C-alpha cells in the first residue's frame, strides 16, 4: 500500500511542480524538462507488487493513469480539414537528407507556409538546389531560420534574440484577403545536462538567457495586431512557465486543440518541443509526421 501511495504522490508532485512552478527554481526546472514518459517506468513494478500483495491496486492504477495522462497517450481531439496548412520543421542543417529528398517530402504536404529551423545548410549548394525544387514558394531568411510561403508576402523583418546568435523571422502574408503575421523562431535550450555534472551555474545562465528570448517573443506577440502565428523549434516542453507565457502571448497550442497522442517532435527524448500557437486562427488538425530526415519530426497543422 505504501509503495502505491508513494508512486501516486511522486507522479502528482512531478506534474504539479513542473506545471505550476516550472523554470523558476532549479529542481522544478529539471522536473519540467524531464520527459513524462519516465513517470511510467515504475508503473509495471508498482502494479505487479500491488496485485501480488492484493492491496493498493486502485491507488497504483490512479498513479498509472495520471502518468499516462501526463505523457499524453490519452490525448484525442476531433479533427477536420482546414483551408490553411502550416508546417514547422527543424531540418538539422540538412545533414541527414539531400535537397531533392527534403523538397520532395515537403511538397507532398501541400503546405501554404513552411517554417524551417537549423536551415543554415552545411553543404555548399544545398540551399540553392533545395529552393530550385520548391517552385511557387517565396523564401525569407533570418539567421538559421527560413520561411517559405506560396501566399503573397506583405513584408518581412528580423528580430535579434538576446544572448544567442539567432534571429526571429517575422513575415506578414496575406490569407483570405487579410494580413497574417507568421513568427518563425528557434530560441535556445536550457543546458539540463549541466546539472548532471553539477554545473548549476551553466544551467541557470542558459535558463536566464532563454527567459530573455521568450520575453522578446512575447513582446512580438503583444505588439502584433490581428491574426498571428508562432511556430518553430521552441525548445520547451508543453508545461511550465515558458510554455504558458508563449501560449498567453500567441494563443492556443495547435496540438492541444487538434492533435492526437503525445505528439513527440523530438523522438529520441520522447519530447514535444516543436509547437505552433495561433491567435485569430482555429486549428482543425495537428499531426506529427514520422519522417527521419532530421532528429526532429515535422509538425503539420491545418487551420480555418
WOGI-V637640 format. One record per helix or strand of 2 or more residues. SS is the DSSP state (@ for helix, = for strand). FROM is the first residue (numbers start at 0). LEN is the number of residues. Records with the same first field share a line. If there is no record, write none. Layout:
SS = FROM-LEN + FROM-LEN
This chain:
@ = 1-19 + 21-3 + 25-8 + 35-5 + 42-11 + 56-15 + 91-3 + 98-9 + 125-7 + 192-4 + 199-24 + 239-11 + 253-5 + 266-3
= = 83-7 + 112-5 + 137-5 + 144-5 + 152-8 + 166-9 + 177-8 + 226-7 + 251-2 + 273-6 + 282-6 + 298-5
